[in-house]
Amino acid sequence: MSRNFNFRAWDKKNKEMDYDMYMDTWLKYPGQYTVMQSTGLFDKNSTEIYEADIVEWVNVVTQQ
């Protein structure tokens, strides 16, 4: 069984999210990037959910 490990990094200096950066770049500039790993889950729009994402959970209970 294999698993892909997906990461993204928030560039604090340029204020942008980078999905295609290599890990050696994060290590070259310590403190400039916040690295987040994918949870392996997807939302209802098929968007990948990463650590630190804000997720709203709505629990609808039907009473009869």
C-alpha positions in Angstrom: 0.0 0.0 0.0 1.5 3.3 -1.0 0.5 6.8 0.0 1.3 10.2 -1.5 2.4 12.9 0.8 1.3 16.3 -0.4 2.6 19.5 1.1 2.0 23.2 0.5 3.9 26.2 2.0 2.7 29.7 3.0 5.4 32.2 2.1 5.3 34.7 4.9 7.5 37.3 3.0 5.5 37.3 -0.3 2.2 36.4 1.3 1.3 33.7 -1.1 0.6 29.9 -1.0 3.0 27.7 -3.0 1.9 24.1 -3.9 4.9 23.3 -6.2 7.9 24.2 -4.1 10.6 21.7 -3.2 11.5 20.9 0.4 15.1 22.1 0.0 13.8 25.6 -0.6 11.9 25.5 2.7 15.1 24.4 4.5 17.2 27.2 2.8 15.0 29.9 4.2 14.1 28.9 7.7 11.2 30.9 9.2 10.0 32.2 5.8 7.6 29.4 5.1 4.9 27.6 7.1 4.6 24.1 5.7 1.4 22.2 5.8 0.7 18.5 5.0 -2.4 17.2 3.4 -4.8 15.3 5.6 -5.8 13.0 2.7 -9.4 14.2 2.9 -11.3 16.3 0.4 -14.2 18.7 0.9 -17.5 18.6 -1.0 -15.9 20.5 -3.9 -13.1 17.9 -4.2 -10.6 20.4 -2.8 -7.8 18.8 -0.8 -7.8 19.7 3.0 -4.5 20.5 4.6 -3.4 21.0 8.2 -4.5 24.4 9.6 -7.4 24.7 7.2 -10.5 26.0 8.8 -13.4 23.5 8.2 -17.0 24.1 9.2 -18.8 21.0 10.3 -22.6 21.2 10.0 -24.5 18.4 11.8 -28.1 18.4 10.7 -30.5 16.4 12.8 -34.0 15.8 11.4 -36.7 15.6 14.0 -40.0 13.9 13.1 
